[in-house]
Amino acid sequence: MADLSNSTDPATKAALSAHVTPRRCSREFYDKELVRLQTELVRMQEWIVHRGLRVVVVMEGRDTAGKGGTIKRVTEKLNARHCRVVALGTPTERERTQWYFQRYIQHLPAAGEIVFFDRSWYNRAGIERVMGFCTDEEYEDFLRTCPQLERALVRSGIILVKYWLSLSDKEQERRFGDRIKNPDKRWKLSNMDLEARARWVDYAEAKDQMFAYTDLRDVPWYVVDADDKRSARLNLISHLLTMISYETLPQTDIQLPARQERAYMRPPIDTQTWVPRRYVVD
């Protein structure tokens, strides 16, 4: 990753990071690079906690684009006490009567927290628009309100980063087929996913309209080529690291205290219920 630590402006750092020569990476390189980037994410999180920053990362894209898998790699090594993933289900009857953004706002971060939205308020501009789950008036109100809300979040001090994972028609077809055949992935397919597949063009037009209104200069959409999952994850993580100016905090030496010394006898093994040892490591 290019050294952009001297730049404090996220837009400048993003522009600089775009002017790099991509390299093809083997699975071995991917594994090593992912570990390196995850270590940097830990350093970034320590800085966020230290400075009391509030960070929101929105992950959007078509079904099978890899949003969930990417979030897992980003958060894998992070401290769960300061990191949350928000993946909301269908709104309840009560939530349907609320202001649309209300159910999302309650999940915004406090000081020192990072929140990842696995789909977000942009459901209204995508699935709700295409499937007719909202009225034309509700949709138009969303397009007017969303830019104002996001600018208000940024003015309040929240660092808001929005990613769109871009997937080709051919690759989505392949991934749908893989999910159908793989019993470990069939749960990922819902009737709504299949209906969305049938309305590919409708979704493409809805995404274009969404970008026209919400790809803001101060809160832009960052588009990630997601046809290859491994490179998409590395590219997104390396970009996210440029979005926050962080420093490596000094690490204090840790010394284990002397263990308490006192006569103690463990209870007999047969007084406890043990998990059967079906596996042992050589």
N, C-alpha and C positions, 0 to 999 in steps of 0.2 A: 504493500500500500504506500502510495506517495506520502511524503512527510508534509502535511498541511498544517502543522501545529501553530505556525506563526500567524495564520489567518484566523481572525475571530468572527468573520462574517460567513454564516452558513452557505449563502448563495455563492459567494466567491470560492469557498472550499469545494462546493459541489461542481462548479464549473471547471476548476482545476483538476478535480479527480476524474472528470469525463475525458480529459485529454491524456489518456494513457494507452499504451499498446497492449491489447489483451493477449494473454498467453494461454495456450492449450494446457490443460492439466490432467494428469493421470489420476486414478483413484487414490494412489499413494500420496500424491501431492495434495489432492483435495483434503484428505484426512489430516495431514500435517498443517495445512493452511487454515483449516477450520479450527483446529485447536489453538493456533496462534491468534486468530481473530477473536475467538471466545475469551482468551486471556485478556485481550484488549478491551473487550466488552466488560469484563470484571473491573478493570481499572477505570473505565468510564463510569460504571455504576458507583464505584467508591467515591468518585469525584461528585457525582450527582447527589449522593447522600451527604457528603461533606459540605457542599454548597447549598443544600436544600433546594435543588432544582426540581421542577415539575415537567415531566416529559410524557407526551402522548404520541404513540406510533399507530397510525391507521393502516391496516392491511386489507386491500380490496383486490378483486380480480374475478375472473370467471370460475365456475366450478372446476375442480381438479387443477387449478393453477398452482397449488402448492403453498397456500397461505399458512395452513396449520403446521405443515412440516417445517417451513421456514421459521415460524415463531418458536417451535420447539428447539431448533438449533440456536436461535438467538438467546433464548432464556435458559438453556440447559445448565450453564455454569453460574448463572446469576443468583443472588441472594433473594429467595422467595419472599422474605419479609419486606423487601423494598421493590418488588416487581409483581405485577398482576396481569393476567390475561383475561380479557372480557370477551366472551362469546355468547351473546344473548340469544335466547330462543324466541319462539313466537310470542308476541305481546299478550298479556292477560287481558281479560275484559276491562279491568280497572285501568290498565296502562293505555288501552285504546282511547280512554276518555281524557287522558292527560295531554298536555302540550307535547308535540311529537318528540322534541329533543330531551324531554325530562328524564326518560329512563336511561339515557346515555350520560347526561351531565352528572348524575349521582355517582358515576364510576370514575370521574376525573381524579387525577392524582393529588395527593397532599405533598408537602415539601419532602424531597428526597425519594420520590417514587417515580417509577416508570410504569405506564399502563399501555398494553398492547391490545388494540381492538381487532379481533378476528371477525371482520365485517363490522360495520358501524352504522352511524346515522345515514350513510349513503345507501342503505337498503331501500330508502324511499325513492332514490333516483334510479335504482336498478330493478330488483325483483318486484317491489310494490308497483312501480310504474308499468313494467312489462306485463305483470300478471293481473293488473287491474285491482290491486288491493288498496289503492288510494284513489281519491277523486282527482280530477284535473285541477280543481282549486287547491287541494292539499299539495299536489305536486308543484304547482306554480309557486305556492307559498314557501315550499322547501327551497326552491331555486333562489328565491329572493332572500330568505332568512339565513341560509347556510353560510354564504360569504360573510355576512355581518357577524354571525356567531363565531366563526373561526378567527376573524380579525379581533373580536373581543377577547377570545381566549389568548391570543398572542399578546395583545396589549396588557393582559393581566399577568403576563410573565410565563405562561405555559409555552414550552417548546413543542410545536406540533409538526409532525413529519407524516406525510401521506404517501403511501406506495401503492401503485397499481401493477399487479403481476400480469403481464401480457402473454397470452397463450394463443397459439395458432389453432385454426380449425382442425388441421390434421393431427396435431399432438393431443388436443383434447379428445378426439375420437379414439386415439390409441389408449389414453389413460382411462377413459370410460370402459373400453373393452377389457383392460387389465383389472379394473375393479369388479367387473361382472364375473371374471374367471377366478379371481383370488378370494377365497373365503375370509381372509383377514381384512379385506377391504370392502366387501359387499355392503357393510353397514354404512359406508360413506355415501352410498347411492340412495337417494330418496325419490319419490314420485315428482317432487318439485325440481330436482336436478334433471330428470329426464325431460320434463316439460320445458325447462330452460334450454336444454339442448335443441329441442324442436324449434325454439324461437331464437336461434342464433343471431339472425339479422336484427331482430327487435332489440336484443340486448346490446348489439354493436351500436345501433343508433342511440339507444338510451345512454350508453357510456360516452359517446361523442357529445351529446347534449349536456351531460353532467360536467364534462371537462370544459365545455364552452363557458359555463357559469362559475365553476369552482376551481379552475386551474389558475389560482391567484398569484400575483407577483410575490406577495409576502407569505403566502401559504401555497406553494405550487404542488402539483402532482409529480412524483418521481416514478417514471415507468421502468419496470424491470423486465428484461427479456427472460421469460420463465419456461421456454421450451426445453431447456436442460436444467433439471432441478439443482444439480450440484453447483454449476456456475452461477445460477440465479441466487442461491444462498450466499455464496462468497461475495458476489457483487453487491447484494443488498447490505450485508453486514459491513463490508468495507466502506460503503457509502454512509451508512448510519453513523459509523465512527467519525465521519467528517462533519456531521451535523451538530456536534456538541464540542465546544472547545474545552478539553479536559487536560488535566495534568496528572502524572503519576504521583500519588501521595507517598511520602516516605513511610517505610515499614519499620515499626519498632521491633527490637529483638524480643522474642518470646522465650521465657524460661519456665519450664514446668516446675511447679512447687513440689517439695518433698511430699511423698505420699504419707498419709496418716498411719502411724504405727500403733496398733492396739490389738489385743487378742480378739480374734474373730474366727468363727467357724461357719462355713457355708452350710445351708440346710442340705439334707440328703437329696441326691438327684432324683430318687424315686418319689419325692414329695411334690414334684413339679410336673406339669404336662408339657412334654417336649414334642416339637415337630419332628416327624419321622425323617431320618437321614437317608433320603432316596438317592442323593448325589454326594460324592466326595471328590475333592480335587487332588490329583496325583501330586 
